[in-house]
Amino acid sequence: MTRRPRASRALTLTVAGLLLVATGCGGDDGSGDGGGDGASGDFSGAGDIPRLQGEACEAQVELTGAVERSLDGEGVVDVSDSDVAPPATYQIGDGEGDDAVLLTLASAGNGFEDPSVIVLAGTDSYVVPFGEGAVEVADDGSGAEVDAPASNPTGEAPVQVRATFSC
């Protein structure tokens, strides 16, 4: 029983590092303000994680279980040429503070063997364990589809993630 939380914690730390690498490796638009075309709006929730910079794409997300939320509208995709970041990272978020929800998907490649799915909801985080559910994240930035359970490292109830990104 202690094995699963330790594995979940390690997975969460790995995925959190992935998220930081992905958000920190966005392109520099030369403006010095840190915001690009995909960084519109203020997202001050979910641990104050900054929004991903990139190109706009359509996203539909349904979260059920421990987090009940629907997100429908403009998401963002960032395609990276870096050899240390996932080839493509997708993101959509909404809300502020404890009401904030942020979904981030990262494709496999560049040393990442499996795609990653991260849900930040207020101060809670959930990740889809590698190999669970249906997770297809295109590494060319063309889109992603997810239908998988995301677990919380504290053992709380899971969140079912159903998401489609069309870019």
SULSUL-V73803 format. One record per helix or strand. SS is the DSSP state (alpha for helix, beta for strand). FROM is the first residue (numbers start at 1). TO is the last residue. Records with the same first field share a line. If there is no record, write none. Layout:
SS->FROM-TO  FROM-TO
//
This chain:
alpha->2-24  46-48  97-99
beta->55-65  69-79  88-94  101-106  109-109  112-112  116-121  124-127  134-137  143-151  159-166
//
